[in-house]
Amino acid sequence: QVQLVESGGGVVQPGGSLKLSCAASGSFFRINDMGWYRQAPGMKRDLVAGITSGGIVRYPDSVKGRFTISRDNAKNTVSLQMNSLKPEDTAVYYCNAIYTNYGTTYTNWGQGTQVTVSS
């Protein structure tokens, strides 16, 4: 299993910046994809940013140009740099990992961290 722990959430003003981090630990052969998702009250959980083990990234239009995802494969960590934050970015942000062990693929989630953008 893989355990994921997020950190870096908080309260910022519109236009501000915040950096989220996620550390993975446990027993696995390889972590394939990692990503960040968010969920606002009354909404479903949506992808914010994803990155493969080879460094291929993807973003939805809502955050493209403002958010940047990166990972350190040696340390099994993934980060999300968020700039030019807007009130509509307010949500609980979750770290996700897709990993393989003994030929089987699994997916795990972190506990979530709150991001609030407000004046």
N, C-alpha and C positions, 0 to 999 in steps of 0.2 A: 504494500500500500504506500501511497504518497500522502503526506500531510502538508498542507499549504497554510502559511501564516502571512496575512497582509498587515501593512503598517503605512502611516503617512497621511491618513485622512484628517479632516479638520474643517474649520470655517474660514472662508476667504471672501474678499470683496470682488464684485464683478471686475474683470480685467486682470485679476491676480493669477498667481501660479501655485501649483501644488505638485508634489512628486509622490507617487505611490510605489511601494516595494512589496515583493512577494518572495518568500523563501520556501523551497521545496525540500523535504527530507523523507527518509523511509527506505523501503526495499523496492527496487525496480531495475530493469535492464536498461531502459532508455526512456527519457522524456522526449516525446515527439513534438507536439504543439503546446504552446502556452498562450494565454490570453487574458484579457480583462473584459468583464461584463458589468452592466449596471442595471439597477431596478429602482424606479421611482414609485411612490405610492399609487396604487391602482393601475400600474403598468406591468407588462411582462419584462422578463430579463433579456436584455439585448446586448449584442457584441459591441464593444467599444474599440478594441484593437486586438489583433492576433499576430503571432509570430511562430514560424516553424523552427526546427532545430538548425536548418540551413540559413536562417535569417530572412526568409520571405515574410513580408508584413502585409497586413490588410486593415483598412479603416472604413467605417461608414462615412457618408458625406457629412454627417452632423459634426464630426470631430476632425475631419481631414484638414491638415494645415495647422491645427492647434495642438493636437496630442501626438506624442512620439513614444512608441514602445521599443524596448530593448531587452536583451537577455545576456546573461553570463553563463554559458554552458558548464564551465568548470566549477562554478559555485552554485549552480542550479537555482538561479534567481532571475526574476523578471521585474522590470520597472515600467512605470507609466508616467511620463512627464506631461503635465497638463498646463497649458498656457492660455491666456486670453479667456479665462473661464467666464461662463454665462450662468445666470440663475437657472436656466433649463438643464444645466449639467448636474444640478443637485440630485443625488441618488445614493444608494448603497452600492459600492463597487466591490466586485468579487473577482478573485483570482481563480483561473481554471487551468488544469493541466491534463493533457492526454498522454498516457504512458503505456509502455509495453513491458510485460514480465512473463517469461516462460511461454511466449508465443501468443499471449492474450492481451488485448488492448483494453485499457480502463480509462475512466475519466473521474477526476476528483475536483472538489470546490473548496475554497477557503471560507472562513466564517463571515467575511464582508467587513468593509470599513466605510463609515459615513463621510460623504463629501457634501458640504453645504456652501452655496455661493449666494451671498446676500449682502445688501447694504446695511 
